[in-house]
Amino acid sequence: METMLLKKQRGRTINLSLNRRQVVDVFRFMDEQDREYVYNEMKKILFFNKVKNLKKSFVGNGLTMEDITAEVEAVRNARYDDKI
């Protein structure tokens, strides 16, 4: 269980310690409008984290446009030769 420090709008802070089950229970007690708000905020957080992780996963492989063009031409030539 992790304790989080939350800032309230008036500048005060509170310590909050909730596990997953408790967070889900709180979510269930919210009215539909609040649940939709929280849901949309979570989607934003998850989306940006996934994009950030995706960016990190791309590693430069040293391919140039010339390398790609040469490979495409080689494949095209091989396919053309097979048809003849």
C-alpha positions as CSV (number, residue, x, y, z in Angstrom):
1,M,0.0,0.0,0.0
2,E,1.4,3.4,-1.0
3,T,0.8,6.7,0.8
4,M,0.3,9.6,-1.4
5,L,0.5,13.3,-0.5
6,L,-2.3,15.3,-2.1
7,K,-2.6,19.0,-2.2
8,K,-6.0,20.5,-1.6
9,Q,-7.2,23.5,-3.5
10,R,-6.8,25.8,-0.5
11,G,-3.1,24.9,-0.1
12,R,-3.5,22.4,2.7
13,T,-2.2,18.8,2.2
14,I,-3.6,15.5,3.2
15,N,-2.0,12.0,3.4
16,L,-4.0,9.3,1.7
17,S,-3.3,5.6,1.8
18,L,-5.5,3.5,-0.3
19,N,-5.1,0.1,-1.9
20,R,-6.7,-0.8,-5.3
21,R,-9.8,-2.2,-3.8
22,Q,-10.4,0.9,-1.8
23,V,-9.9,3.1,-4.8
24,V,-12.5,1.0,-6.8
25,D,-14.9,1.2,-3.8
26,V,-14.6,5.0,-3.7
27,F,-15.1,5.1,-7.5
28,R,-18.3,3.1,-7.2
29,F,-19.8,5.5,-4.6
30,M,-19.3,8.5,-6.9
31,D,-22.2,9.8,-9.0
32,E,-22.0,9.2,-12.7
33,Q,-20.7,12.7,-13.6
34,D,-17.8,12.4,-11.2
35,R,-17.0,8.8,-12.3
36,E,-16.9,10.0,-15.9
37,Y,-14.6,12.9,-15.0
38,V,-12.2,10.5,-13.1
39,Y,-12.4,8.0,-16.0
40,N,-11.4,10.6,-18.6
41,E,-8.6,11.9,-16.4
42,M,-7.2,8.4,-16.0
43,K,-7.4,7.8,-19.7
44,K,-5.3,10.9,-20.3
45,I,-2.7,9.8,-17.8
46,L,-2.5,6.3,-19.2
47,F,-2.4,7.5,-22.8
48,F,0.5,9.9,-22.1
49,N,2.4,7.2,-20.2
50,K,1.9,4.7,-23.1
51,V,3.1,7.3,-25.6
52,K,6.1,8.0,-23.4
53,N,7.0,4.3,-23.1
54,L,6.5,3.8,-26.8
55,K,8.9,6.6,-27.6
56,K,11.5,5.1,-25.2
57,S,11.1,1.7,-27.0
58,F,12.3,3.2,-30.4
59,V,16.0,2.7,-30.7
60,G,17.9,4.0,-33.7
61,N,18.8,1.2,-36.0
62,G,21.1,3.1,-38.3
63,L,18.9,2.5,-41.4
64,T,19.1,5.2,-44.0
65,M,16.6,6.0,-46.7
66,E,19.1,4.6,-49.2
67,D,19.2,1.3,-47.4
68,I,15.5,1.1,-47.4
69,T,15.2,2.0,-51.1
70,A,17.9,-0.6,-52.0
71,E,16.0,-3.3,-50.1
72,V,12.7,-2.4,-51.7
73,E,14.2,-2.5,-55.1
74,A,15.9,-5.9,-54.4
75,V,12.5,-7.4,-53.3
76,R,10.8,-5.9,-56.4
77,N,13.4,-7.3,-58.7
78,A,13.2,-10.8,-57.1
79,R,9.4,-10.8,-57.4
80,Y,9.6,-9.6,-61.0
81,D,12.2,-12.3,-61.8
82,D,9.9,-15.0,-60.2
83,K,7.0,-14.0,-62.5
84,I,9.1,-14.4,-65.7
